[in-house]
Amino acid sequence: MSINRKQITKNAYRITKTRGKTALRIRVPGGYLEAKYFTLIQSIAEEYGDGTVHITTRQGFEIPFVDFDSIPEINKKIRPLIESLGLAVEVNDYGYPAAGTRNISACVGDRICPMANDNTTRIAKRLEKTCFPNDFHFKIAVTGCPNDCIKAHMQDFGIICTTEPQYDVSRCISCEACVTNCKQKVTGALTMNGFNVERDTEKCIGCGECVLKCPVGAWSRSERPYYRMVIMGRTGKKNPRIAMPFMKWASEDVIVQVIKNTYDFVEKHIDRSLKKEHIGYIVDRVGYQVFKEEVLKDIHLNDKIQIAENIQWNGYRYKQDNQFKSF
């Protein structure tokens, strides 16, 4: 079989170290998959691979040791799975578009977790339809609360679901459970003023811990959720670092539009002399202020939103310095 290496790597199959063998890659937006499709995955792994499946760090999966000439047959079999996942793409003899923007990962969200402030699967699926397919290498993750189980701070765009806690003074019994918990586990945003609780809006991160701790329901989540966006976190060989806060108390529409606008930003500023350039390095090169101005262009910002005036990323670089000593 004649192999178009570039086409293969853009379309759901990986070039592996074993000659003549590839690996099928399936995106699973938000990590949410109906259990009935596991039998299909199993049958493909056993018939065309070596009977194993690798669960990727981005919540997709790979079926390794597949012969290249089996690709057309496999693509016919995976079509129902692709359609069920809402991957609005065409499946052809090469596969389906899967390179560039990585699978949008998410924690289980408020469908299951009491800590979560929103349905992360729904948001991941919305972003999937907004962003994909696209050749630019973006990594996006959605986490249901500031506990950040999905490691949003290691992504190009980390979306953290938050709430603006609502206080009903008529229900409060001044037990201080919320105040003590916030002091011990969060930022100390709550204090007692006489018999009532006061919330420091500058310290509050919208985690919802107060809602969970209150024994009488004096605290509740806001009717609409809000989102904190952290940006330009990364691993890699040049300058690993965690993402830093870009926006807080943002609406979902603003979050989605910022990511959408960033594709235009990359299209405009990417260094095309390179094989590929990671978005974080583009922001480093052109500057945060240019990035901020361009990705916020023509967006109607919601009334509570706050945006970072400046961002300073640190991380570390691979070099010999005074932290290391030879023995």
Protein Blocks (a to p, Z undefined) as FASTA:
>chain_A
ZZdfklmmmnopacdfbehiacdddddehhiacfklmmmmmmmmmmmmnopacddfkopa
cdehiafklmmmmmmmmmmmmmmnopacdddfkbpcfehjadddddebjmlmmkbgbdfk
lmmmmmmmmmpccfbdcdddddfbfnomnommlcfbdcdddddddddfklpgolommmmm
mmmmmnopaccehjaccddfklpgolommmmmpmnlpaccdfbdcddddehiaedjklgc
ddddfbghiafklmmmmmmmmmmmmmmmpcfkbmbdcfklmmmmnopklmmmmmmgopac
dfkbccdfbdcdebjaddddfkbccZZ
